Amino acid sequence: MLDLRHQLIEGRADVPRIGSVIELNTIPWYAVVGPHESVVAPVVPYLRGLILDDNRPPTAKSYAYDLLADASALVGWLRTAPNPQRRRSNPDAPRPGSVNPRTGKPYLRTGYAPSTINHCLTVVSSFYAYHRHYNRGPLVNPVPESLAMRRALAHRAPDGEVQSFRRARLRQKVRRSDPRSIPDAMWDEFFAGLTCDRDRAAVLLYVSSGSRASEFLGVTPGDIDWPKQLIWVVTKGTDDREAVPASPQALTVLAAYLDHIGLPPADQPVLRTRRGLDRPLTYWAMRRVIQRVNDKLGTNWTLHDLRHTAATRMANDPNLTLAQVRAILRHTDLATTGRYLNARVEDLFDALQAHYNRPRVQRSFAPGYDLEDVKAVFGA
């Protein structure tokens, strides 16, 4: 067992599949089971506490999956193991980690992202901290903590700068990159690549409202306020229903789509599948819509880039304040909204091309001056 642990840390072995996550009919809705389908008892009260602390069931499910391994072995394995969600069956697919020449966006790597590894460590640390709080043991948290981070974040003013601090051991370095939105020049060809009113309506509503993908997929006929041009969505991570604006163009295309398929029942989402049995459009199906457009154009835009596009357009509109954009996007922190004020690479490229092609200014002087006198004063 010790040798296996070292192999996992060094990335030379795969994680033994001895546990799994099952769904329950009662709180906490999910549980971790061992090799003999027996529920891991210490996990149950921890997940139940998450739900009672007003976290969503998907959060409990995510945390349950992150509790299936030892901390050091977990990090070593995640750094080298391929992510099954990023498998590509097409042999001609771009190389993982390479940059798309049209969008400037890198393709996802085959492994797990540093932020995913850090999230797993946060869950494991929280699990042991929960039981340590109730003196249930073990009393040693296997996930190292950063005392420097605690000192940097303690007793600081909300508007003050966060001091720099060293990452705790095992924590991965996460590169903070600017959000990438679809430039206006590429937006027209992206929109032209959509093949039906359902897809056009969905994309226009994403871009005009800034809604997250999962939020809009749950919108029902009763969630659309046609006269006020608003749609009501359930905000991610909460049960709160909030209104977000929608453009007249988006609602016009949506109305044409609903007129063609007929209005679904009041408790059913408005976006439906086009083939097979009538059922709500899923996140994976909507993502496939974007992938089909990418295949046509040779791009690698994602479903979440539509929200980035909406945020960039709003944040750079001189008629909207940053506080108003924050309210529309439902960001918790104004600094998150401020990230969209950064200049886009595409805009910088266009500005530089104009600079390079601008003719050189020729120096001239007002008529009446003798050229010899000009040379004497300003040089040759």
Contacts in CASP RR format, 6 or more apart in sequence:
PFRMAT RR
TARGET T0000
AUTHOR 0000-0000-0000
METHOD contacts of the structure
MODEL  1
MLDLRHQLIEGRADVPRIGSVIELNTIPWYAVVGPHESVVAPVVPYLRGL
ILDDNRPPTAKSYAYDLLADASALVGWLRTAPNPQRRRSNPDAPRPGSVN
PRTGKPYLRTGYAPSTINHCLTVVSSFYAYHRHYNRGPLVNPVPESLAMR
RALAHRAPDGEVQSFRRARLRQKVRRSDPRSIPDAMWDEFFAGLTCDRDR
AAVLLYVSSGSRASEFLGVTPGDIDWPKQLIWVVTKGTDDREAVPASPQA
LTVLAAYLDHIGLPPADQPVLRTRRGLDRPLTYWAMRRVIQRVNDKLGTN
WTLHDLRHTAATRMANDPNLTLAQVRAILRHTDLATTGRYLNARVEDLFD
ALQAHYNRPRVQRSFAPGYDLEDVKAVFGA
4 13 0 8 1.000
4 16 0 8 1.000
5 70 0 8 1.000
5 72 0 8 1.000
5 73 0 8 1.000
7 13 0 8 1.000
8 15 0 8 1.000
8 70 0 8 1.000
8 73 0 8 1.000
8 74 0 8 1.000
8 76 0 8 1.000
8 77 0 8 1.000
9 72 0 8 1.000
9 73 0 8 1.000
9 75 0 8 1.000
9 76 0 8 1.000
9 77 0 8 1.000
10 76 0 8 1.000
11 76 0 8 1.000
11 77 0 8 1.000
11 79 0 8 1.000
11 80 0 8 1.000
11 81 0 8 1.000
13 77 0 8 1.000
14 77 0 8 1.000
14 81 0 8 1.000
15 68 0 8 1.000
15 69 0 8 1.000
15 73 0 8 1.000
15 77 0 8 1.000
15 81 0 8 1.000
18 34 0 8 1.000
18 35 0 8 1.000
19 32 0 8 1.000
19 33 0 8 1.000
19 34 0 8 1.000
19 35 0 8 1.000
19 68 0 8 1.000
20 32 0 8 1.000
20 33 0 8 1.000
20 34 0 8 1.000
20 68 0 8 1.000
21 30 0 8 1.000
21 31 0 8 1.000
21 32 0 8 1.000
21 33 0 8 1.000
21 61 0 8 1.000
21 64 0 8 1.000
21 65 0 8 1.000
21 68 0 8 1.000
22 30 0 8 1.000
22 31 0 8 1.000
22 33 0 8 1.000
23 29 0 8 1.000
23 30 0 8 1.000
24 30 0 8 1.000
24 31 0 8 1.000
27 48 0 8 1.000
27 51 0 8 1.000
27 52 0 8 1.000
28 44 0 8 1.000
28 47 0 8 1.000
28 48 0 8 1.000
28 49 0 8 1.000
28 50 0 8 1.000
28 51 0 8 1.000
28 60 0 8 1.000
29 47 0 8 1.000
29 51 0 8 1.000
29 57 0 8 1.000
29 60 0 8 1.000
29 61 0 8 1.000
30 47 0 8 1.000
30 57 0 8 1.000
30 60 0 8 1.000
30 61 0 8 1.000
30 64 0 8 1.000
31 39 0 8 1.000
31 40 0 8 1.000
31 43 0 8 1.000
31 44 0 8 1.000
31 47 0 8 1.000
31 64 0 8 1.000
32 39 0 8 1.000
32 40 0 8 1.000
32 43 0 8 1.000
32 64 0 8 1.000
32 67 0 8 1.000
32 68 0 8 1.000
33 39 0 8 1.000
33 40 0 8 1.000
34 40 0 8 1.000
40 67 0 8 1.000
42 127 0 8 1.000
42 131 0 8 1.000
42 136 0 8 1.000
43 64 0 8 1.000
43 67 0 8 1.000
43 127 0 8 1.000
45 130 0 8 1.000
46 63 0 8 1.000
46 126 0 8 1.000
46 127 0 8 1.000
46 130 0 8 1.000
46 131 0 8 1.000
47 60 0 8 1.000
47 63 0 8 1.000
47 64 0 8 1.000
49 130 0 8 1.000
50 59 0 8 1.000
50 60 0 8 1.000
50 63 0 8 1.000
51 57 0 8 1.000
51 60 0 8 1.000
55 237 0 8 1.000
56 237 0 8 1.000
56 238 0 8 1.000
56 239 0 8 1.000
58 237 0 8 1.000
59 237 0 8 1.000
62 123 0 8 1.000
63 123 0 8 1.000
63 126 0 8 1.000
63 127 0 8 1.000
66 119 0 8 1.000
66 120 0 8 1.000
66 123 0 8 1.000
66 124 0 8 1.000
67 123 0 8 1.000
67 124 0 8 1.000
67 127 0 8 1.000
69 77 0 8 1.000
69 120 0 8 1.000
70 142 0 8 1.000
71 121 0 8 1.000
71 124 0 8 1.000
71 142 0 8 1.000
71 143 0 8 1.000
71 170 0 8 1.000
72 142 0 8 1.000
72 170 0 8 1.000
74 117 0 8 1.000
74 120 0 8 1.000
74 121 0 8 1.000
74 124 0 8 1.000
75 117 0 8 1.000
75 120 0 8 1.000
75 121 0 8 1.000
75 170 0 8 1.000
75 172 0 8 1.000
78 111 0 8 1.000
78 112 0 8 1.000
78 116 0 8 1.000
78 117 0 8 1.000
78 120 0 8 1.000
79 112 0 8 1.000
79 117 0 8 1.000
79 172 0 8 1.000
80 111 0 8 1.000
81 111 0 8 1.000
81 112 0 8 1.000
82 110 0 8 1.000
82 111 0 8 1.000
83 110 0 8 1.000
83 111 0 8 1.000
83 112 0 8 1.000
86 96 0 8 1.000
86 108 0 8 1.000
86 109 0 8 1.000
86 110 0 8 1.000
86 111 0 8 1.000
88 96 0 8 1.000
94 100 0 8 1.000
94 107 0 8 1.000
94 300 0 8 1.000
95 107 0 8 1.000
96 107 0 8 1.000
96 108 0 8 1.000
96 109 0 8 1.000
96 110 0 8 1.000
97 106 0 8 1.000
97 107 0 8 1.000
97 108 0 8 1.000
97 109 0 8 1.000
98 106 0 8 1.000
98 107 0 8 1.000
99 105 0 8 1.000
99 106 0 8 1.000
99 107 0 8 1.000
100 106 0 8 1.000
100 107 0 8 1.000
100 298 0 8 1.000
100 299 0 8 1.000
100 300 0 8 1.000
102 186 0 8 1.000
102 297 0 8 1.000
102 298 0 8 1.000
102 299 0 8 1.000
103 180 0 8 1.000
103 186 0 8 1.000
103 299 0 8 1.000
103 300 0 8 1.000
103 301 0 8 1.000
104 180 0 8 1.000
104 345 0 8 1.000
105 180 0 8 1.000
105 300 0 8 1.000
105 301 0 8 1.000
107 300 0 8 1.000
114 172 0 8 1.000
114 173 0 8 1.000
114 174 0 8 1.000
114 175 0 8 1.000
115 172 0 8 1.000
115 174 0 8 1.000
117 172 0 8 1.000
118 171 0 8 1.000
118 172 0 8 1.000
118 174 0 8 1.000
121 143 0 8 1.000
121 170 0 8 1.000
121 171 0 8 1.000
122 143 0 8 1.000
124 142 0 8 1.000
124 143 0 8 1.000
125 141 0 8 1.000
125 143 0 8 1.000
125 145 0 8 1.000
128 138 0 8 1.000
128 140 0 8 1.000
128 141 0 8 1.000
128 142 0 8 1.000
128 143 0 8 1.000
129 141 0 8 1.000
131 137 0 8 1.000
131 138 0 8 1.000
132 138 0 8 1.000
132 139 0 8 1.000
132 141 0 8 1.000
143 168 0 8 1.000
143 170 0 8 1.000
144 168 0 8 1.000
144 169 0 8 1.000
144 170 0 8 1.000
145 168 0 8 1.000
146 165 0 8 1.000
146 166 0 8 1.000
146 167 0 8 1.000
146 168 0 8 1.000
146 171 0 8 1.000
148 165 0 8 1.000
148 166 0 8 1.000
149 165 0 8 1.000
149 166 0 8 1.000
149 167 0 8 1.000
149 168 0 8 1.000
151 163 0 8 1.000
151 165 0 8 1.000
152 162 0 8 1.000
152 163 0 8 1.000
152 164 0 8 1.000
152 165 0 8 1.000
153 162 0 8 1.000
156 162 0 8 1.000
156 163 0 8 1.000
167 173 0 8 1.000
178 339 0 8 1.000
178 342 0 8 1.000
179 308 0 8 1.000
179 311 0 8 1.000
179 312 0 8 1.000
179 339 0 8 1.000
179 340 0 8 1.000
180 305 0 8 1.000
180 308 0 8 1.000
180 344 0 8 1.000
181 305 0 8 1.000
181 308 0 8 1.000
181 309 0 8 1.000
181 311 0 8 1.000
181 312 0 8 1.000
181 313 0 8 1.000
181 340 0 8 1.000
181 344 0 8 1.000
182 190 0 8 1.000
182 301 0 8 1.000
182 305 0 8 1.000
182 306 0 8 1.000
182 309 0 8 1.000
183 344 0 8 1.000
183 346 0 8 1.000
183 347 0 8 1.000
185 346 0 8 1.000
186 297 0 8 1.000
186 299 0 8 1.000
186 346 0 8 1.000
187 309 0 8 1.000
189 297 0 8 1.000
190 293 0 8 1.000
190 297 0 8 1.000
190 299 0 8 1.000
190 301 0 8 1.000
191 200 0 8 1.000
191 203 0 8 1.000
193 293 0 8 1.000
193 296 0 8 1.000
193 297 0 8 1.000
194 200 0 8 1.000
194 203 0 8 1.000
194 289 0 8 1.000
194 293 0 8 1.000
196 257 0 8 1.000
196 274 0 8 1.000
197 253 0 8 1.000
197 254 0 8 1.000
197 256 0 8 1.000
197 257 0 8 1.000
197 260 0 8 1.000
198 257 0 8 1.000
198 261 0 8 1.000
198 271 0 8 1.000
198 272 0 8 1.000
198 274 0 8 1.000
198 281 0 8 1.000
199 289 0 8 1.000
200 253 0 8 1.000
200 257 0 8 1.000
201 250 0 8 1.000
201 253 0 8 1.000
201 254 0 8 1.000
201 256 0 8 1.000
201 257 0 8 1.000
201 271 0 8 1.000
202 216 0 8 1.000
202 271 0 8 1.000
202 281 0 8 1.000
202 286 0 8 1.000
202 289 0 8 1.000
203 306 0 8 1.000
204 247 0 8 1.000
204 249 0 8 1.000
204 250 0 8 1.000
204 253 0 8 1.000
204 254 0 8 1.000
205 211 0 8 1.000
205 216 0 8 1.000
205 231 0 8 1.000
205 246 0 8 1.000
205 250 0 8 1.000
205 254 0 8 1.000
206 213 0 8 1.000
206 216 0 8 1.000
206 303 0 8 1.000
206 306 0 8 1.000
206 307 0 8 1.000
206 310 0 8 1.000
207 250 0 8 1.000
207 306 0 8 1.000
207 309 0 8 1.000
207 310 0 8 1.000
207 313 0 8 1.000
208 245 0 8 1.000
208 246 0 8 1.000
208 247 0 8 1.000
208 249 0 8 1.000
208 250 0 8 1.000
208 310 0 8 1.000
209 216 0 8 1.000
209 231 0 8 1.000
209 233 0 8 1.000
209 244 0 8 1.000
209 245 0 8 1.000
209 246 0 8 1.000
209 250 0 8 1.000
209 310 0 8 1.000
209 328 0 8 1.000
210 244 0 8 1.000
210 306 0 8 1.000
210 307 0 8 1.000
210 310 0 8 1.000
210 311 0 8 1.000
210 328 0 8 1.000
210 329 0 8 1.000
211 231 0 8 1.000
211 233 0 8 1.000
211 244 0 8 1.000
211 307 0 8 1.000
212 236 0 8 1.000
212 304 0 8 1.000
212 307 0 8 1.000
213 283 0 8 1.000
213 286 0 8 1.000
213 287 0 8 1.000
213 303 0 8 1.000
213 304 0 8 1.000
213 306 0 8 1.000
213 307 0 8 1.000
214 236 0 8 1.000
214 283 0 8 1.000
215 233 0 8 1.000
215 234 0 8 1.000
215 235 0 8 1.000
215 236 0 8 1.000
216 231 0 8 1.000
216 233 0 8 1.000
216 271 0 8 1.000
217 269 0 8 1.000
217 271 0 8 1.000
217 280 0 8 1.000
217 281 0 8 1.000
217 282 0 8 1.000
217 283 0 8 1.000
217 286 0 8 1.000
218 233 0 8 1.000
218 234 0 8 1.000
218 269 0 8 1.000
218 271 0 8 1.000
218 280 0 8 1.000
219 231 0 8 1.000
219 232 0 8 1.000
219 233 0 8 1.000
219 269 0 8 1.000
219 270 0 8 1.000
219 271 0 8 1.000
220 264 0 8 1.000
220 266 0 8 1.000
220 267 0 8 1.000
220 268 0 8 1.000
220 269 0 8 1.000
220 270 0 8 1.000
221 258 0 8 1.000
221 263 0 8 1.000
221 264 0 8 1.000
221 265 0 8 1.000
221 266 0 8 1.000
221 268 0 8 1.000
221 270 0 8 1.000
222 232 0 8 1.000
222 266 0 8 1.000
223 231 0 8 1.000
223 232 0 8 1.000
223 233 0 8 1.000
223 241 0 8 1.000
224 230 0 8 1.000
224 231 0 8 1.000
224 232 0 8 1.000
224 251 0 8 1.000
224 254 0 8 1.000
224 270 0 8 1.000
225 231 0 8 1.000
225 232 0 8 1.000
225 243 0 8 1.000
226 251 0 8 1.000
226 255 0 8 1.000
229 245 0 8 1.000
229 246 0 8 1.000
229 247 0 8 1.000
229 248 0 8 1.000
229 251 0 8 1.000
230 243 0 8 1.000
230 244 0 8 1.000
230 245 0 8 1.000
230 246 0 8 1.000
231 243 0 8 1.000
231 244 0 8 1.000
231 246 0 8 1.000
232 241 0 8 1.000
232 242 0 8 1.000
232 243 0 8 1.000
232 244 0 8 1.000
233 241 0 8 1.000
233 242 0 8 1.000
233 244 0 8 1.000
234 240 0 8 1.000
234 241 0 8 1.000
235 241 0 8 1.000
235 242 0 8 1.000
235 330 0 8 1.000
242 330 0 8 1.000
244 328 0 8 1.000
244 330 0 8 1.000
245 328 0 8 1.000
254 270 0 8 1.000
258 270 0 8 1.000
261 272 0 8 1.000
264 270 0 8 1.000
264 272 0 8 1.000
268 280 0 8 1.000
269 280 0 8 1.000
269 281 0 8 1.000
271 280 0 8 1.000
271 281 0 8 1.000
271 286 0 8 1.000
272 278 0 8 1.000
272 279 0 8 1.000
272 280 0 8 1.000
272 281 0 8 1.000
273 279 0 8 1.000
273 280 0 8 1.000
273 281 0 8 1.000
273 285 0 8 1.000
283 303 0 8 1.000
286 303 0 8 1.000
287 302 0 8 1.000
287 303 0 8 1.000
290 301 0 8 1.000
290 302 0 8 1.000
290 303 0 8 1.000
293 299 0 8 1.000
293 301 0 8 1.000
294 300 0 8 1.000
294 301 0 8 1.000
307 329 0 8 1.000
308 340 0 8 1.000
310 329 0 8 1.000
311 325 0 8 1.000
311 329 0 8 1.000
311 337 0 8 1.000
311 340 0 8 1.000
312 340 0 8 1.000
312 344 0 8 1.000
314 320 0 8 1.000
314 325 0 8 1.000
314 328 0 8 1.000
314 329 0 8 1.000
314 340 0 8 1.000
315 322 0 8 1.000
315 325 0 8 1.000
315 337 0 8 1.000
315 338 0 8 1.000
315 340 0 8 1.000
315 341 0 8 1.000
316 340 0 8 1.000
316 341 0 8 1.000
322 334 0 8 1.000
322 337 0 8 1.000
322 338 0 8 1.000
322 341 0 8 1.000
323 334 0 8 1.000
325 337 0 8 1.000
325 340 0 8 1.000
326 334 0 8 1.000
326 336 0 8 1.000
326 337 0 8 1.000
329 337 0 8 1.000
331 337 0 8 1.000
365 374 0 8 1.000
END
